[in-house]
Amino acid sequence: MSSMFGHLAARFSSGAENLATEALAYMLVQSPAARRALNEISTILNAKLSEIRSFRTQCVGQDQAIPDLAGFDHCGRAILLIENKFWAGLTPNQPAAYLERLPNDEPSLLLFVVPPRRVHSIWPDLVVSAARAGLHLPPPSIRHANALSGQVGNRTLAVTSWQALLDRIEAEARASGEADTVSDVGQLRGLCEHMDSTGYVPATLEELTSTEVPRRLIGLADLVQQACERALAAGIADRKGLLPAHKWYGAGRYLRIGGAGAWVGIDHQLWARYGIGPLWITFAPTEYGRAAAVLNAIAPWLSSNPVRAFDLEGNAAIPLRITSYATRDIVLDDLHSQIAELCHLLRAIPSAREPATPEPAEDAA
């Protein structure tokens, strides 16, 4: 899900976890449904907490540790500490100092909220970090697919996912008719999904040792080169004065298609964002790219089903769809047809009097 909050937070991604914490704290303070949802999750995690009367973010203790969010009972004691993470590592205080801060004479909870793919992988990190501080953690009990917990006396250490937490808050809010809370959940969910899709995801041993991934990437790079050569041979593209241009998040080359200048290649960011495929043609809003004219020429593609083009803040982006379960020759034929169709539409764009040279991309390697 895309959201304005997720978009804005991404521009200040170094503080994304703090933004997520403040958003969650706002909901817990403002929404009875959010508080009920948190209480339900605590019960699932085997932590039967007393009623939480107030919440506070960035609560510094005598140990100088700063949990993201603390919940206090009627006596003003912190019986709930929530640490919100996306892909950042643990600090030396996590979890030992945080657990030590919680009371042990009644049930208390230290809850880590992380992306779904990190729920199970973070526990070994917690064990190692706790051991360095002289604290032994038990093996976790699996409460459900997105929740783990372990007991340290009356203190519960637990992990759940952003998705599980927000799903439960949203369900409670809908049942209670809290429309504002449902909207708030959507905004925070947008941020979480953005961070989940753009942050560094720890690689598995299987991924690191598999030859399938590099073979696939090499094959895609070959497809780009072969598709461009075929377009040049057919006269539906021109590369005079243009060179290949690889980027941090992609590999490809510049081509002129019709009356506009394009970049054609593998774009990992657009692949991850839209999930359509790895191959894209993009036009920048420059003298070379002429994106405004391109977007006008392909306007019906922006609202077709499935969508065939995107207006990305004035940049035109067109996915080249790869035929699944097909041989290379069939895939190349289909890619050629897509480029030829695009060329036909862009021929209506008047060519510049002098050949324009593309400006280097900001993320060019």
Secondary structure, DSSP 8 states (H G I E B T S, - for coil): ---HHHHHHHHTGGGHHHHHHHHHHHHHHH-HHHHHHHHHHHHHTT-------EEEES---TT----SEEEE-TTS-EEEEEEE-SS----TTTTHHHHHHS-SSS-EEEEEEE-GGGTTTHHHHHHHHHHHTT------EEEETTEEEEEETTEEEEEEEHHHHHHHHHHHHHHHT-HHHHHHHHHHHHHHHHHHHHS-----HHHHH-SHHHHHHHHHHHHHHHHHHHHHHTTS-B-TT--B--BTTEEEEEEEETTEEEEEEEEHHHHHHH-S-SEEEEE-SSTTT-HHHHHHHTHHHHTSSS---EEETTEEEEE----TT--HHHHHHHHHHHHHHHHHHHTTS---SS-------TTB-
